[in-house]
């Protein structure tokens, strides 16, 4: 594994980007809930556009992996903060 290189980032920009992404993710979650509440998973699998569903599943899986990594970093940061107290 290549060691992480420290780089200068614009923290305000990062926070704005994360906030905007959170809004978009909430919107996507609401859209998925509308479909989920209206149709069974069997109906979606049977009658839905399989290519669109496969793309959506791939996107969700990638997001899941990404946020697992972010969550692990958050836990690590919180553990380090707790140890310093």
N, C-alpha and C positions, 0 to 999 in steps of 0.2 A: 504494500500500500504506500502511495506517495504521501509524504507528510503535508499537512495543510500549510499553505503559505498565508501569512498574515497580510491582509491588504486593507487599504483605507476604503471605507464605505461611507456613503451619505446616510446616516442613521434616520434622519427625517424622511428621506425618500423611501428607505426600506420600510419604515412604519406605514407610510402612505400606501405603498404597494401591497403590504400585507392586509391593511384595512380594505382596500379595493378588492383584493382576492377573496377576502372573507365575505364580502357582500355578494360577489359573483357565485361563490360556493353555496351560500344560503339560497340564492335564487335557483341554482341547479337542484339543490335539495328539495325545495318547494315544488319544482317541476316534476321531479321524480315521485314525490309524495302524491301529487295530483293523479299521476298515472297509476301508481300503486293502489290508491284508494278506489279507483274506478274499475280496475281490471285485476284479475288474479294473475299470479306469476305464470300459470299454465297458459292463460289466454294470451299474455304478452309473448311468451315463447312460441306459441303456435301461430299467431296471426301477425306478430310484429315483424318489422323489417330486420332480418337476421344480421345483415351487414351493419346497420345502425346500432343494433343491440350489442354486437361484438365490439364495435368501436367504443360505445359507452362503457362496456364492461372493462375494456383495456384501459380507458381513461381513469375509471374509478380504482382499478387495481394499482395503477401508477401513483395516483393521489394517495392511496392507502399506504404504499411503501414510503412515499416522501414524508407523509405526516408521522409515520412510525419513527423515522429517523429524526425528525424535528422533536417529537415527543421525548425520544431518548436523550437528545441534547438538553432539553429543558430539565429533565429529571437529573441529569448530570450537573447542570448549573445549580439547581436547587440543592442537591446534595453537597456540592462544594460550598455554597453559601451557608448551609446549616453547620457544616464542619468548622467554619471560621468563627462561629458565634461562641 
